[in-house]
Amino acid sequence: MTITLNVQADVVDINSDTPQPSDIFLVDTNIWLWQTYSRYSVPNLAQSALSLSSSQDLRRLQRKIAKYLTYIKKASITGAILVYSELMLSELAHVIETTEFKIYQSRNNLAQLTLKEYRNNFPTERSDVVDEVQSVWRQVEQFAVPANLMVNNQVAQSALTRFETQSLDGYDLFIIEAINRAGAGQVRIITDDQDYVTVNNIQVFTANGNAISNARRLNKLLVR
């Protein structure tokens, strides 16, 4: 089912946009995973871990990943600043552990194995997961600068208020609210997550086709 989005952000299509030296981009978690997590470069493992139904789906994903990695490379070359939030570590670690768990299940035909069993009963696997998370985080730190966002009770309460009107998950609610409170000026985020376009007063740089088509429909597509 196609998702109809209440687009509040200004949406920029990275297929046609050129990064500017003055740009400061917050790079979303999914892009960092594609940039740094080795599993996405191994086709058969990626297809298994991501539950892709066909090699065609895998090729589609790889084309999408290439668009984002090309854009952030251009941004870096042109002198734009790439930013990460320390709050992303928890989501990165969760996604990596879950992905490694699914790969282990598939390789060993252990459909009944639970994540907690995987985490506690297989020390070698646990060590590999820790190594992977640490490697990914080191790469993120090398590519970008930290946003140094603070989360406290006021941020949590405001994030709950956002939850009523903006279609974001818990990770993203905290990041957006913390950025706004930090007074970072115009928020520009590179993401494939179409939920971000429901947030007002930000600019979303994306190749997500549904986000772009909804933005065009509502005259929220920004051409720079």
C-alpha positions in Angstrom: 0.0 0.0 0.0 1.3 3.4 -1.0 1.8 5.7 2.0 0.2 9.2 1.8 2.4 11.6 3.6 1.5 14.9 5.2 4.6 16.7 4.0 5.6 19.6 6.2 9.3 19.7 5.5 11.0 21.2 2.4 12.1 18.2 0.4 15.2 18.2 -1.8 15.7 15.4 -4.4 19.4 14.4 -4.2 19.2 12.9 -7.7 19.3 16.4 -9.1 20.7 18.5 -6.2 24.3 19.6 -5.9 25.7 19.9 -2.4 27.0 23.4 -1.5 30.1 24.3 0.6 27.9 26.1 3.1 25.7 23.0 3.7 25.7 21.4 7.1 24.0 18.0 6.9 22.8 15.7 9.7 23.2 12.2 8.2 20.6 9.8 9.3 21.3 6.3 10.7 20.3 4.4 7.7 22.8 6.2 5.5 25.6 5.6 8.0 24.8 1.9 8.0 25.0 1.8 4.2 28.3 3.7 4.3 30.0 1.7 7.0 28.4 -1.7 7.6 30.2 -4.4 5.6 27.1 -6.7 5.3 25.6 -4.3 2.7 28.4 -5.0 0.3 28.0 -8.8 0.4 24.9 -9.5 -1.8 23.9 -13.0 -0.6 24.2 -11.9 3.1 22.4 -8.7 2.6 19.5 -10.4 0.8 19.2 -13.0 3.6 19.5 -10.5 6.5 17.1 -7.9 5.0 14.5 -10.5 4.0 14.6 -9.4 0.4 12.5 -11.7 -1.8 14.5 -11.6 -4.9 17.8 -10.6 -6.5 15.9 -7.9 -8.2 15.0 -6.4 -4.9 18.6 -6.6 -3.9 19.7 -4.7 -7.0 17.1 -2.1 -6.4 18.5 -1.6 -2.8 22.1 -1.4 -4.1 21.1 1.3 -6.7 19.4 3.3 -3.9 22.4 2.9 -1.6 24.7 4.2 -4.4 22.7 7.4 -4.8 23.2 8.3 -1.1 26.8 7.3 -1.0 27.5 9.3 -4.1 25.7 12.4 -2.7 27.6 12.4 0.7 30.9 11.9 -1.2 30.1 14.9 -3.3 29.1 16.8 -0.1 32.4 16.0 1.5 34.5 16.9 -1.5 32.7 20.2 -1.9 33.4 21.2 1.7 30.0 20.6 3.2 30.0 19.5 6.9 28.6 16.0 7.7 27.2 15.6 11.2 26.2 12.6 13.3 24.3 12.4 16.6 25.7 10.3 19.4 22.0 9.3 19.9 22.4 7.2 16.8 24.7 4.7 18.4 21.9 2.8 20.1 20.0 2.4 16.8 23.2 1.4 14.9 24.0 -1.2 17.5 20.4 -2.5 17.5 20.3 -2.9 13.7 23.7 -4.5 13.5 23.0 -7.0 16.2 19.6 -7.9 14.7 21.2 -8.3 11.2 24.0 -10.5 12.5 21.4 -12.6 14.4 19.3 -13.1 11.2 22.4 -14.1 9.2 23.4 -16.6 11.9 19.9 -18.0 12.0 19.8 -18.5 8.2 23.3 -20.0 8.0 22.7 -22.5 10.7 19.0 -23.3 10.1 18.0 -22.1 13.6 14.6 -20.6 13.0 13.6 -21.1 16.7 16.6 -19.3 18.1 15.7 -16.1 19.9 17.7 -12.9 19.9 18.4 -13.1 23.7 19.7 -16.7 23.2 21.9 -15.5 20.4 23.2 -12.7 22.6 24.0 -14.7 25.7 24.8 -18.3 24.5 27.2 -17.7 21.7 30.2 -15.7 23.0 32.1 -15.8 19.7 29.1 -14.3 17.9 28.7 -11.7 20.6 32.4 -10.7 20.2 31.9 -10.4 16.5 28.9 -8.2 16.9 30.8 -5.9 19.3 33.7 -5.7 16.9 31.3 -4.8 14.1 29.5 -2.1 16.1 32.9 -0.6 17.2 34.2 -0.6 13.6 31.1 1.1 12.3 31.2 3.8 15.0 34.8 4.5 14.4 34.1 5.1 10.7 31.2 7.4 11.5 33.5 9.4 13.7 36.1 9.6 10.9 33.5 10.7 8.3 31.7 13.4 10.3 31.6 15.7 13.3 29.4 15.1 16.4 26.3 17.2 17.0 26.8 16.9 20.8 23.0 16.8 21.5 21.7 16.7 25.0 18.6 14.7 26.1 16.9 15.5 29.3 13.3 15.4 30.7 12.3 18.6 28.8 13.4 17.1 25.5 11.6 13.8 26.4 8.3 15.7 27.1 8.6 17.7 23.9 9.4 14.6 21.9 6.1 13.1 23.3 4.3 16.1 22.0 5.8 15.7 18.6 4.7 12.1 18.7 1.1 13.3 18.4 1.5 15.1 15.1 4.7 13.8 13.4 5.1 10.2 12.1 8.5 9.5 13.6 9.8 6.6 15.6 11.3 7.1 19.1 14.9 7.4 17.9 14.1 10.1 15.4 11.8 12.0 17.8 14.7 12.5 20.2 17.1 13.5 17.5 14.8 16.1 15.9 13.8 17.6 19.3 17.4 17.7 20.6 18.5 19.5 17.4 15.8 22.1 17.6 16.7 22.8 21.2 20.4 23.1 20.4 19.6 26.1 18.2 21.4 24.7 15.2 19.6 26.9 12.6 18.3 25.4 9.4 18.2 21.6 9.9 19.2 19.7 6.8 19.0 15.9 7.0 20.1 13.3 4.5 17.8 10.3 4.9 15.9 7.7 3.1 13.3 7.6 5.9 10.2 9.2 4.5 8.8 9.8 8.0 11.0 12.9 8.3 9.0 14.8 5.7 6.2 15.1 8.3 8.4 17.4 10.4 8.0 21.2 9.7 10.9 23.7 9.5 13.5 21.2 8.3 14.9 20.3 4.9 15.0 16.7 3.9 17.5 15.6 1.3 16.4 12.2 -0.1 16.1 9.9 -3.0 13.0 8.3 -1.6 10.5 8.2 -4.4 7.3 8.3 -2.3 8.6 11.2 -0.3 9.5 13.1 -3.4 6.2 12.5 -5.2 4.2 13.5 -2.1 6.3 16.7 -1.7 5.7 17.5 -5.4 2.0 17.0 -4.9 1.9 19.5 -2.0 4.4 22.0 -3.5 7.0 21.2 -0.9 9.7 20.1 -3.4 12.6 22.5 -3.1 15.0 23.1 -6.0 18.1 24.9 -5.0 
